[in-house]
Amino acid sequence: MQIKKVNEELKYIEKIKEMNINKSPKYHILTMGCQLNENDSEKISGMLNEAGYSKTEKIEEADLIIFNTCCVRENAEERLFGKLGEVKKYKEEKGTIIAIGGCMMQEKHITNKIKESYKFVDIVFGTHTLEQFPKDLYESIKEKKKIEDIIDIDGIVYEGVPVYREDKIKASVTIMNGCNNFCTYCIVPYVRGRERSRNPQDIINEVQELAKEGYKEITLLGQNVNSYLVSQKEKGEDVNFKVKIDENLLEQSGEEKSEIIVNSFATLLLALNKIKGIERIRFISPHPKDFTDDVIEAIKNSKKVCKQIHLPLQSGSTKILKAMNRKYTKEEYLKLAEKIKKEIPEITFSTDIIVGFPGETEEDFEDTLDVVRKVDFEQVFMFIYSRRVGTVADKMENQILEEIKHERFEKLKNQVESRMQAQNKNYVGKEVEILVEGKSKNNDKMLTGRTISNKIVNFEGTDDLIGKVIKIKIISEHQWYLKGNIIGN
């Protein structure tokens, strides 16, 4: 396990800070993609805040504009190049520094296009060099030169990078980077590298700091989160880590011990469950093939781990799953879901589904609809298959016509929404616990929170409830949220 404490890289934060004395520089960051990208942006923001910058939501005010890119969907490229066209005027008018990072920068054809067509871009950095951004920025400002900081190796795990989180109630915590699965539609292993797990004590320490700061919910992140420490085991490394929990933050039940062995994802969940102050623990995204019995037991026996699992399906067809290199069948997926339901009756599921993968027939698509009916997902994130350069699926000859993809997508969408409506009706009259997150985005006279099953609930209440777990009685259902009253009101 290659882990490096950030020291030399962050010296450049102080150098930039000195340059910013008597100045008030601002930065604007646009994050594209998943929660891992958002977590990376929090690190970029943390480094910039310590370097004397302040964040602005008004892009025209920024002295530094950063795009943190994703390359999972084709339209991400179109969005980036469209945005670059928009910000060129800021470079010309006031010399704004333009930086692009993230997954897309690990794709050679993209960086070549930037060099050829967007010569005004100052800094390009990849997923393995994020921690060196202060150095890249310093050299760009001081030496007025173009910076390309991209490496093709898997990189190492960095610790000690400053993090700035705008949300003060919920926080994401990356526990591993990279992926070893090589699903044929996915570019992630090529741009994020192989699996690299963080030391469990570093994860414990980060979550303890979040607890001290008043955070109530954490989400553990990884491309394949339930294979935490697996690649180290396969290499023959000793992964029996003895971790220590601060006794002042240890939940007291008479039997708790401040030291625990962490050697798997399941034991990590059990350790985090012991940290006082944290009310809820979520995780994304697990892989069905790695969903072992000990993980099911850990979820069942951990009070704080939400009884809601995001279990990516991608397709309900065994034939298509094999073409995707997903390493499970339709029957194995259904058997796993049934096993989890049997062990944890209150469990709810969400999933990801790709429509229109190469070779998908109507029969294959019907298999997907069949799984949706049988598992009864509470949330389905639906995607139309898009070709990604560098993946195996991009070279498959049996690509599906766009109109067929969209027809199937609409059919899936209609089925999911009708089932969601029926599920929402089942909540009416029930009492649920929610973590109050703040004001409703659509009505600032209402507060909003989420159930353990991740359902949004809006209700009337006072601001002192924000950050607390309270009981609500659901009084009505709506397509994308529930409405309730505080019990006792």
Secondary structure, 3 states (H helix, E strand, C coil): CCEEECCCCCHHHHHHHHHCCCCCCEEEEEECCCHHHHHHHHHHHHHHHHCCCEECCCHHHCCEEEEEECCCCHHHHHHHHHHHHHHHHHHHHHCCEEEEEEHHHHCHHHHHHHHHHCCCCCEEECCCCHHHHHHHHHHHHHHCCCEEECCCCCCCEEECCCCCCCCCCEEEEECEECCCCCCCCCCHHHHHCCCEECCHHHHHHHHHHHHHCCCCEEEEECCCHHHCCHHHHHCCCCCCEEEECCHHHECCCCCCCCEEEECCHHHHHHHHCCECCCCEEEEECCCHHHCCHHHHHHHHHCCCECCEEECCCECCCHHHHHHHCCCCCHHHHHHHHHHHHHHCCCCEEEEEEEECCCCCCHHHHHHHHHHHHHHCCCEEEEEECCCCCCCCHHHCCCCCCHHHHHHHHHHHHHHHHHHHHHHHHHHCCCEEEEEEEEECCCCCCCEEEEECCCCEEEECCCHHHCCCEEEEEEEEECCCCEEEEECCC
